[in-house]
């Protein structure tokens, strides 16, 4: 069915410790699981449909330190839970009995998209989720995200992430978070987890593509929150727009800077580079790249990579270069 949008999220991780990754695939209908190793033709060793889960978001990572990845299903907005249910996968379903390997629902957690990284440096992966749509977007009887959007953090441990855990919540009304929470900002539409300064704690980059920059509506921003021994913190938090000193270009109405974000160590120096997409910049779209350093992202000398210079021909329509990166984002 065309409306299922199979492949709207993809995550990988070795769930059984055999050295071959499993692949989780989300859709608007049924999640799917494929087990490696994979042949050159793409054939998986095994596969199944998780027909009990409507999971448009899939997140995988080791949250209990056993060397095996856990998988979390994020259904996205549902009629009963606009903020989005989060379920810990318990294994393959039994076609004859839906209660076999039933997933563990995390009643206090919410999220439409997410990623796992070790934010507090304790050796256990932590789950970060984003809920970008607020009541101005959904107009639903159940509450949506905090005004402007939010992210949540659930910390891993020897028992993993359990149903009784309460997440830490961050939004632009949280003290120390750059910017101001306004209806429809879409803070948390995109997020990425990585260590930008090489201190051993994963940091979180959050996109807010509908954020106004001055009077420029939907110019967009990206906010960096730092990891620490006590978890995610707003200390040394920073916000970046196309009006930030050193960032190429200029903020303009509708650029959508922050529609996609990604942290990755591109030069293998132990410090992740910051990558931010602005897909409606000009007619083709651009990606901003800033190198990492002990002090964090370095705007001076950073570069814009744009669609036309990369060889994309727009042909009378927008190119949307930078609309998606390998870290998760949610379509608004």
N, C-alpha and C positions, 0 to 999 in steps of 0.2 A: 504494500500500500504506500503510495507516494507520500502521504502525510506523516509517515513514521520517521522519516529522516534518519535512517540507519547510519551510524557513524558520526553523529553529532558530537560525540566525545569518545576518546580512546585513551586507555591507560595500560601500562605493562608492568609486570613484576613476577618474580619467581615465587609462587605460592606454595609449592610442594618441596622445594629444596633440591630439585634434580638438576639444577643448572640451566634449565631451559625456561624461558619466560612464558607466563600466561598473558593473554590479551583480553581485556574487558572492553566491550563496545556498547555505548549507550545509544538510545534512540527515543523517539516519542512514544514508542509502543513497548517493545520487549527488549531487555538487555541480553547480550550474548557473550559467551565465554569460549575462548579458543586456547588450547594448551599446546605448547611447543614440545619438542623441536618442530620447526616448520621446514618443509622441503623447498627446493628452488622453485617449484611450481606454486608455492603458497599454501600447500596442503598442510593442515594442522594435525598433530598427533591425535587430538580429540577435540570435541566441541559440544556445547549444549546451549539451549535457550533458557534463560532465567525468566520463565513465563509469569512468575509471581510478582515481578518487579517492573514498574514503569520507571525506568531509570535513564533520564537523558544525560546525567552526569555520572561518570565512573572515576574513582580515585583509588590508586594502589600504592602501597608502601608498607614498610615494616614498622609497626607501632609498638611491638612488645619485645623487640630485641632478640628474637629467635632465629633471625636470618631468613625468614620467610615473609613474603608480602601478605598483608591483609588487603581486602577489597571493600570499598564502601560504595553503595549506590545512592545517588542523589536524584530523587524523582523530579525535582523542579516543582513549580507551583501546582498544587492540586486543589480540588474543590474544598477539601477539608483543612488544608494547610498551605496557604499561599506562600509562606516562608520556605517551604520545601522540606519534606521528610528526609532523614539520613538513616540508612540501614547498613549494618555490618554484615557482609556476606558470610554465610555459614557453610556453603558448599552447594554442590549440584542438587537440583530438585529431583524428586521421585515422581514420575508421571502418575503413579497410582495413589500417592499420599502427599498432599501439599504441605503437610506439617513436618515432613522429613527435611532436615537441614534448613529449617525456616530461618531467615535472617533475623538479626537482633536489632530491633528499632532503638534508636537513641532519642528518647523523648524530649530532651532538652536542647538538642542540636538542630540546626537549620542550615540550609545551603542549596544553591542552584548549581554551583561549580566549586571545585576545590583542588588542593594539591597538598602533598605531604613533604615535610622537611624537619630537620632537628633544630628547632628554634632555641631551645635552652641548653643545648650541648650535652645532654645526659645520655646520649646514645640511643634514644628512642625517637622514632618519627612522630611528628605532631601534625594533626589534620587542620588545615586552614580552609575555610569555606567562605564564599561570598554570596550575599543576598542583596542585589542591587536595586530591585524594583520596590518602591515604597507605595504608600496608599494613593499617591497621585497617579500612579501608573495602573494599579490593579483595580482600584475602586471596588474592593471585595468586602464581604461581611467579616472575614477574619483578618487580623492585622498582618500587614506586610513588613518590609524592612523598616528600621529606624529612618526618619526623614532623611532623604538623600542617599540611603544605602548603608550597608554595614558589612564587616567581616567578623567571623567567629574563629576561635582557636580552641581545639581540644588537644590536651597534652597526652602523649603516649607514656607508657610505663611498663613495668614487669607484667602487669595484668592487661596491658593493651589499653584500648579506649573502651570504657564500660558505659552501660546504660545510665548509671546514676550520675555521671559527670556533668557538671555545669560548664558551658563554654565561657571563655573570656570574649567580650564583645567590644569592637572598636568601630567608631564612626566619626564623622567630622564634628560632632558635638562632644567627643571625648577630649578631655584636657590634654593639650600637647599635640593633637593631630592637626596638621596644617589645613587651612581652609575653613569654611563655614557650611554646616549642613543646610541644604536647601532642597525643597521638593524637586524630585526629578534629576538629581545630579548623577545618579547611577554609579555611586561609589561602591566598588566591589564587582562591577561588571566583568573586569578582568583582574587576575592576580597571579603572582609568581613568587616562589620561595627559593632563595639562594643566598649565599654568603658574599656580600658585596665588598667587605673589607678584610676578609681573611682572618677574622678573630675566632673562628670555630663555631659561631652561632649563625644559623640561617636567618636571613632578614626577609621581609615581606614587602613586595611592591604591589600597589593597588591602583588600578585605573579608575578614573572618574570622568568619562568622556563627555558627559553633558554638563560638567561644571562650567560656569561662566568665569571668564577672566576679565575683570572689570565689567564693562558693559557688553562684552563680546559673548553672546550666548553660545553654549555648546562648543566653546574653544577647547576645553578639556584640560585635565591635569593628571599627573601620576604622583602618588604619595608613597614614600619609603618609610617603613617602620622597622626598627632595629630589634634583632634578637639579643638575648642576654641570659645569664645564668638563672634569672628569675622569670624568664619567658619573654614574650613580645612586649616591647616597651615603646613609649612615645619619646623617650630621651633621644635627642639628636635626630628626631624625625625631620624629614625634608619633603617639600613639595616642588614639583617641576612642571613648568608650562613652557610654551614657546616664547614667552616673554622673560624667562629666567636667564640671567646673564650667562653667556657662553653657549646657550642652546641656539643652534642655527634657525633662521627663519623668524617669523613673528606670529603671535597668536592672532587668529582670525575667527570670525563667527563661523561655526559649523565645522571646524577642523576635526573634531572628535579625537584629539590627542588623548591617549590612554584607552582607546577602544580595545587594544590588545597590549599586553606587557609581558616581558620575559627577562629572567635573570639567568645568565649562562656564562661560564668562564671560557671566553672565546680565545684568549691568548695563553691559557694554561699557566697563569701566574698565581693561582690560588684565590683570586678575587673576581667575582662575577661581574661581567659587564651588564649595563642596564640598557634594555631595548624597549622602545615604546612606539607603537603604531599610531599614526594619524591618517586613517584611510581616506578621509574626505578633505585632506590638504590639497588645494588646487584641483586639477582634474584627474590626477593619477594616484595620489596618496603617497605618504612617506613613512619611513621608519627612522627614529632617532636612536643612535648608539653612543653611549658614553662608557669609557673604560672604568674599571674598578680600581680602587686604591685603598690604602690603610685608612683613609679618611672617608671612603665611600665613593659614589659616582663623581666623576670629574667632568663638569660641563665644558670647561675650556679645552678646545681641541676636539670636542665631540663632533659627530657628523650626521647629516641627513642622507639616507639612501632613498631615492624616490623611484616611482614606477617607470617613468619615461627614461631616466638614465640607466635603468636596469633592463631596458629593452621592451617594456610593455607598450603596446599601441592601444590607446584608449578608443579610437574610432568613434568619436562623438558621444561617448558615455564615460562615466567615471570609472577609473581603474580600480579603486579601493585597495591599492597596494598597502599592506600593513594592517588589513582588517583582521587577520588571524595569525598568531604565532603558536609555538608548540605548547605554551602554557595555557591553562583554561580561560575561556571567556564565555559570556552568556549573550545571546542575541537579545536586544531589547525591542 
